[in-house]
Amino acid sequence: MNSEELLQKYRAGVRFFGYLQLRAIDLSGMNFSGADFMQADFSQANLVGTHLTSCTLEEANLTDANLETADLRRVTLAGADLIRANALCADFSLAELTGADFTDANLCTARLIGSNLVGAKLTGAILLGASLMGASFESADLKGANLSCSYLYEADLSTANLEKVALNRALYGPHTVFPVGFDPQAAGAYPIMAGVNLSGKDLSGTCLPGVNLEGANLSGADLRNSEMCWANLQGANLQGANFTGTNLSGANLLGAKIDEGLLDGAYLCGAILPDGRMRGVDFGYLKAEWR
């Protein structure tokens, strides 16, 4: 079945396409939301930007498929093969991915928020900058995976295999669960929580909206171009930190030490500033409202 025949059937109301041989098919940009492709063969298929929301792809073969920017929210991919798949910027939020095989897959900047990856295989997978908040990795195999710069808030990695995993600049919070005895900071990850010491750390370009860094030590940290709107920075040590291009709108900096911080170009609309502690700051064109 070619792409035109498949799309015509879908538009006519057909939703079951299980077991089909769709190897190397081009369905880029098409909408098949809610369809059932159980055990279908999508190996080497072009699924760039394809809308597959709430689809069933249980035990489907997507080896070497191109899923770049595909919408896979709430999809069922249990037991599916995604070996070497390109899922750059794809959205797997709230997806059922138990036992799926992502060996050597490209999941850079992909969204797997709240996804179930219990027992999934991600050996050698690249998850650079991926959003993994609230994802469950119980019994998942992440050996040799690259999770650098990923977001791990509230993720459960308690029983995951993290052998040789890269976590450089990955961000985690107080509710992220790692295996017993595993030291995420030794692996290069940064804790984002109240009172933490992130002095001199590179947090440039990170997404930190609404985080609680009350009393944290961020002296000398690089926070250029970061998103920190509504962040709680009360009493934090921000001396020497670089906030160029940082979005601090609505942030609470009450009592923060920033007399030597570089705030030139920071966006502070609606921010609560630390009155009396601003001497020596290079504001450039910055106009902030004191409260």
C-alpha positions as CSV (number, residue, x, y, z in Angstrom):
1,M,0.0,0.0,0.0
2,N,1.4,3.4,-1.0
3,S,1.1,6.6,1.0
4,E,-1.8,8.0,-1.1
5,E,-3.9,4.8,-0.7
6,L,-3.2,4.8,3.0
7,L,-4.2,8.4,3.5
8,Q,-7.4,7.9,1.4
9,K,-8.4,5.0,3.6
10,Y,-7.7,7.0,6.7
11,R,-9.8,9.9,5.4
12,A,-12.6,7.4,4.7
13,G,-12.7,6.4,8.3
14,V,-10.5,3.4,8.4
15,R,-8.3,3.2,11.5
16,F,-6.8,-0.3,11.5
17,F,-3.6,-0.7,9.5
18,G,-2.0,-3.4,11.5
19,Y,0.6,-5.8,10.1
20,L,1.1,-3.7,6.9
21,Q,4.4,-3.7,5.0
22,L,5.2,0.0,4.8
23,R,9.0,-0.1,4.5
24,A,10.5,3.2,3.2
25,I,7.1,4.7,2.8
26,D,6.9,8.6,2.8
27,L,4.2,9.8,5.2
28,S,5.9,13.1,6.1
29,G,3.6,15.8,7.4
30,M,0.5,13.6,7.1
31,N,-2.0,13.1,9.9
32,F,-2.9,9.5,11.1
33,S,-3.8,10.4,14.7
34,G,-5.6,7.5,16.5
35,A,-4.8,4.9,13.9
36,D,-3.7,1.3,14.8
37,F,-0.4,0.3,13.1
38,M,0.2,-2.7,15.4
39,Q,3.2,-4.7,14.2
40,A,3.4,-2.7,11.0
41,D,6.8,-2.4,9.2
42,F,7.9,1.3,9.0
43,S,11.6,0.5,8.7
44,Q,13.4,3.3,6.8
45,A,10.1,5.2,6.5
46,N,10.0,9.0,6.2
47,L,7.8,10.1,9.1
48,V,9.2,13.7,9.4
49,G,6.5,15.8,11.0
50,T,3.9,13.1,10.8
51,H,1.0,13.3,13.3
52,L,0.7,10.0,15.1
53,T,-0.9,11.2,18.3
54,S,-2.6,8.4,20.3
55,C,-1.7,5.8,17.6
56,T,-1.1,2.2,18.4
57,L,2.3,1.1,17.2
58,E,2.8,-1.9,19.5
59,E,5.6,-4.1,18.3
60,A,6.0,-2.1,15.1
61,N,9.3,-2.0,13.3
62,L,10.6,1.6,13.0
63,T,14.3,0.6,12.5
64,D,16.2,3.4,10.7
65,A,12.9,5.4,10.4
66,N,13.0,9.2,10.2
67,L,10.7,10.6,13.0
68,E,12.2,14.1,13.1
69,T,9.6,16.5,14.7
70,A,6.9,13.8,14.6
71,D,4.0,14.1,17.0
72,L,3.9,10.9,19.0
73,R,2.1,12.1,22.1
74,R,0.2,9.4,24.0
75,V,1.3,6.8,21.4
76,T,1.7,3.1,22.3
77,L,5.1,1.8,21.2
78,A,5.4,-1.1,23.6
79,G,7.8,-3.6,22.3
80,A,8.5,-1.6,19.2
81,D,11.9,-1.5,17.4
82,L,13.3,2.0,16.9
83,I,16.9,1.0,16.4
84,R,18.9,3.8,14.9
85,A,15.7,5.8,14.4
86,N,16.1,9.6,14.0
87,A,13.7,11.2,16.4
88,L,15.2,14.6,16.6
89,C,12.8,17.0,18.2
90,A,10.0,14.4,18.2
91,D,7.4,14.5,20.9
92,F,6.8,11.3,22.8
93,S,5.1,12.9,25.8
94,L,2.9,10.6,27.8
95,A,3.8,7.7,25.5
96,E,3.7,4.0,26.4
97,L,7.2,2.9,25.5
98,T,7.6,-0.2,27.7
99,G,10.2,-2.6,26.3
100,A,10.8,-0.4,23.2
101,D,14.2,-0.7,21.6
102,F,15.9,2.7,21.0
103,T,19.4,1.3,20.6
104,D,21.6,4.0,18.9
105,A,18.6,6.1,18.2
106,N,18.8,9.9,17.9
107,L,16.5,11.5,20.5
108,C,18.2,14.9,20.7
109,T,15.9,17.6,22.1
110,A,13.0,15.1,22.0
111,R,10.2,15.4,24.5
112,L,9.5,12.3,26.6
113,I,7.6,14.1,29.4
114,G,5.7,11.6,31.6
115,S,6.5,8.7,29.3
116,N,6.7,5.1,30.4
117,L,10.0,3.6,29.5
118,V,10.0,0.7,31.9
119,G,12.3,-2.0,30.5
120,A,13.1,0.0,27.4
121,K,16.5,-0.4,25.7
122,L,18.4,2.9,25.1
123,T,21.9,1.6,24.8
124,G,24.0,4.1,22.9
125,A,21.0,6.4,22.4
126,I,21.6,10.1,22.1
127,L,19.2,12.1,24.3
128,L,21.2,15.4,24.3
129,G,18.9,18.2,25.5
130,A,15.9,15.9,25.8
131,S,13.0,16.7,28.1
132,L,12.6,13.7,30.4
133,M,10.6,15.2,33.2
134,G,8.5,12.7,35.0
135,A,9.5,9.8,32.8
136,S,9.8,6.3,34.2
137,F,13.0,4.5,33.4
138,E,12.6,1.6,35.8
139,S,14.7,-1.4,34.6
140,A,15.6,0.5,31.4
141,D,19.0,-0.1,29.9
142,L,20.8,3.2,29.3
143,K,24.3,1.8,29.0
144,G,26.5,4.2,27.0
145,A,23.6,6.6,26.4
146,N,24.2,10.4,26.2
147,L,21.8,12.4,28.4
148,S,24.0,15.5,28.5
149,C,22.0,18.7,28.9
150,S,18.8,16.8,29.4
151,Y,16.0,17.7,31.9
152,L,15.4,15.0,34.5
153,Y,13.1,16.7,37.0
154,E,11.0,14.0,38.7
155,A,12.3,11.2,36.5
156,D,12.5,7.8,38.0
157,L,15.9,6.1,37.2
158,S,15.9,4.1,40.4
159,T,16.5,0.7,38.7
160,A,17.9,1.8,35.4
161,N,21.3,0.7,34.1
162,L,23.4,3.9,34.0
163,E,26.7,2.3,33.2
164,K,28.9,4.7,31.2
165,V,26.0,7.1,30.8
166,A,26.9,10.7,30.0
167,L,25.1,13.3,32.2
168,N,27.2,16.4,31.6
169,R,25.1,19.5,32.4
170,A,21.9,17.4,32.8
171,L,19.6,19.0,35.3
172,Y,17.7,17.2,38.0
173,G,15.7,18.1,41.0
174,P,14.9,16.9,44.6
175,H,12.3,14.4,43.3
176,T,14.6,12.8,40.6
177,V,15.4,9.2,41.7
178,F,18.7,7.6,40.8
179,P,20.0,4.1,41.6
180,V,21.3,3.6,45.1
181,G,24.9,4.6,45.3
182,F,24.9,6.5,42.0
183,D,26.3,10.0,42.2
184,P,24.8,12.2,39.5
185,Q,27.0,15.1,40.3
186,A,30.1,12.9,39.8
187,A,28.7,12.1,36.4
188,G,28.4,15.8,35.5
189,A,24.8,16.5,36.3
190,Y,23.6,19.7,38.1
191,P,21.1,19.6,41.0
192,I,18.5,22.3,40.7
193,M,17.1,22.9,44.2
194,A,17.2,25.3,47.2
195,G,20.6,25.8,48.8
196,V,22.6,24.0,46.1
197,N,26.2,25.0,45.2
198,L,26.4,25.8,41.5
199,S,29.3,28.3,41.8
200,G,31.0,28.7,38.4
201,K,28.8,26.2,36.6
202,D,27.8,26.6,33.0
203,L,24.0,26.9,32.8
204,S,23.9,29.0,29.7
205,G,20.9,28.5,27.5
206,T,19.1,26.3,30.0
207,C,15.4,26.2,30.6
208,L,14.8,26.9,34.3
209,P,11.3,28.5,34.6
210,G,9.8,28.5,38.1
211,V,12.7,26.7,39.7
212,N,13.5,27.0,43.4
213,L,17.1,28.1,43.9
214,E,16.5,29.9,47.2
215,G,19.7,30.4,49.0
216,A,21.7,28.7,46.3
217,N,25.3,29.7,45.5
218,L,25.4,30.7,41.8
219,S,28.5,33.0,42.2
220,G,30.4,33.2,38.9
221,A,27.8,30.9,37.1
222,D,27.2,31.4,33.4
223,L,23.5,31.9,33.0
224,R,23.5,33.7,29.7
225,N,20.4,33.4,27.6
226,S,18.7,31.1,30.1
227,E,14.9,31.0,30.8
228,M,14.4,31.8,34.5
229,C,11.1,33.5,34.6
230,W,9.3,33.1,37.9
231,A,12.4,31.5,39.5
232,N,12.8,31.8,43.2
233,L,16.3,33.3,43.8
234,Q,15.6,34.7,47.3
235,G,18.9,35.0,49.3
236,A,20.9,33.4,46.5
237,N,24.5,34.4,46.0
238,L,24.7,35.7,42.4
239,Q,28.0,37.6,42.7
240,G,29.9,37.6,39.5
241,A,27.2,35.6,37.6
242,N,26.6,36.4,34.0
243,F,22.9,37.1,33.2
244,T,23.3,38.5,29.7
245,G,20.2,37.8,27.8
246,T,18.6,35.9,30.7
247,N,14.8,36.0,31.1
248,L,14.2,36.8,34.8
249,S,10.7,38.2,34.3
250,G,8.6,37.6,37.5
251,A,11.6,36.2,39.3
252,N,12.0,36.7,43.0
253,L,15.5,38.0,43.8
254,L,14.7,39.4,47.3
255,G,17.8,39.6,49.4
256,A,20.0,38.1,46.7
257,K,23.6,39.1,46.5
258,I,24.2,40.5,43.1
259,D,26.3,43.6,43.7
260,E,29.0,42.3,41.3
261,G,26.7,40.4,38.9
262,L,26.5,41.4,35.3
263,L,22.8,42.0,34.5
264,D,23.4,43.9,31.3
265,G,20.6,42.9,28.9
266,A,18.7,40.7,31.3
267,Y,14.9,40.8,31.1
268,L,13.4,41.7,34.5
269,C,9.9,42.7,33.8
270,G,7.9,42.2,37.0
271,A,10.8,40.8,38.9
272,I,11.2,41.5,42.6
273,L,14.7,43.0,43.1
274,P,16.9,43.0,46.2
275,D,16.6,46.6,47.2
276,G,19.9,48.1,48.6
277,R,22.1,45.4,47.1
278,M,22.5,46.7,43.6
279,R,25.6,48.9,43.8
280,G,28.2,48.3,41.1
281,V,25.9,46.4,38.8
282,D,26.3,47.1,35.1
283,F,22.7,47.7,34.0
284,G,23.5,48.8,30.4
285,Y,20.1,49.6,28.9
286,L,18.3,47.7,31.7
287,K,15.4,49.4,33.3
288,A,14.1,47.5,36.4
289,E,11.3,48.4,38.7
290,W,12.1,48.3,42.4
291,R,9.5,46.9,44.8
